[in-house]
Amino acid sequence: MDYMDVAQMSVSMHQAQASQQLGIAVAKLAMDSGKDALELIEETTASLDPNLGNSVDIYA
C-alpha cells in the first residue's frame, strides 16, 4: 500500500464527513425555520375573533 493512497483516502473521507455535516446543518436549519413559521401562523390565527365580520348592524 502506497502512502499517497492512504493520504488520498483520508482526504476523501474528511470531505465526505464535512459534506454530510453540512447537509445535516442545513436540514436542521430548514426544520427550525419551518417550526417558527408554523408558530407564527398559529399565533396570528389564534388572535382573530371567529365572529368578526359574520354580521352587519344595519339599525345603527
Rosetta blueprint (number, residue, H / E / L):
1 M L
2 D L
3 Y H
4 M H
5 D H
6 V H
7 A H
8 Q H
9 M H
10 S H
11 V H
12 S H
13 M H
14 H H
15 Q H
16 A H
17 Q H
18 A H
19 S H
20 Q H
21 Q H
22 L H
23 G H
24 I H
25 A H
26 V H
27 A H
28 K H
29 L H
30 A H
31 M H
32 D H
33 S H
34 G H
35 K H
36 D H
37 A H
38 L H
39 E H
40 L H
41 I H
42 E H
43 E H
44 T H
45 T H
46 A H
47 S L
48 L L
49 D L
50 P L
51 N L
52 L L
53 G L
54 N L
55 S L
56 V L
57 D L
58 I L
59 Y L
60 A L
